[in-house]
Amino acid sequence: MRWKLVYKAGKKLSNILVDRKYGYKFGVWKVLSNGILYRCNHRPQLNPCKCTVLQSGSMQSSSEEFTLIPAQNKQISMSR
């Protein structure tokens, strides 16, 4: 599994999505009708990470899917 969902993490006790492949962390940005949109928290001044991840499907289901959306708006679909 590439993605790990960590509940009540950090100072704000919010859900964080962790990319196990590259080590980036994503925080909840927007809650949509068809899923949850996460934004990358890696923000150095020289080269900030501007990609987002869309989680679709229910959180209790093993069929949830994560779609990585790079800054160029090209979608890459990845299953859990």
C-alpha positions in Angstrom: 0.0 0.0 0.0 1.4 3.4 -1.0 -0.9 5.5 1.1 -1.4 5.5 4.9 -4.2 7.5 6.6 -3.2 8.7 10.1 -6.1 9.8 12.3 -5.8 12.7 14.8 -2.2 13.5 14.0 -0.1 16.7 14.6 -0.9 19.7 16.7 -4.4 20.2 15.3 -5.3 16.5 15.7 -6.5 16.3 12.1 -6.3 13.4 9.6 -3.1 13.2 7.6 -2.5 11.2 4.4 1.1 9.9 4.1 2.7 8.9 0.9 4.9 5.9 1.9 6.8 6.0 -1.4 8.2 9.5 -1.1 7.4 10.5 2.5 5.2 13.5 1.7 2.3 14.3 4.0 -1.0 15.6 2.9 -3.5 17.5 5.1 -7.3 17.8 4.5 -8.0 20.7 2.2 -11.6 20.3 1.2 -14.4 17.9 1.9 -16.3 17.3 -1.4 -19.5 15.4 -2.1 -17.6 12.6 -3.9 -14.6 12.4 -1.5 -11.9 14.3 0.4 -9.3 16.5 -1.2 -5.8 16.5 0.4 -3.1 19.1 -0.1 0.6 18.5 0.1 2.1 19.9 3.3 5.7 20.0 2.0 6.2 23.7 1.4 9.9 24.7 1.1 10.4 28.2 -0.4 12.5 27.1 -3.5 10.4 24.2 -4.7 7.0 23.7 -3.0 4.9 20.6 -3.5 1.7 21.8 -5.2 0.0 18.5 -5.9 -3.2 17.3 -4.3 -4.8 13.9 -3.7 -8.5 13.0 -4.0 -9.8 10.2 -1.9 -12.9 8.6 -3.2 -14.9 5.8 -1.6 -15.8 5.2 2.0 -13.2 5.2 4.7 -14.3 1.9 6.1 -14.2 0.2 2.6 -11.1 -1.5 1.3 -12.0 -0.3 -2.2 -11.2 3.4 -1.5 -9.1 4.9 -4.3 -6.6 7.8 -4.2 -6.0 10.0 -7.3 -2.8 12.0 -7.3 -3.3 15.4 -9.1 0.0 17.0 -10.0 0.3 20.8 -10.4 -0.1 20.5 -14.2 -3.7 19.1 -13.6 -2.8 15.7 -15.2 -4.5 13.0 -13.1 -2.8 9.8 -12.1 -5.1 7.1 -10.6 -3.8 4.8 -8.0 -5.5 2.1 -6.0 -4.8 1.5 -2.3 
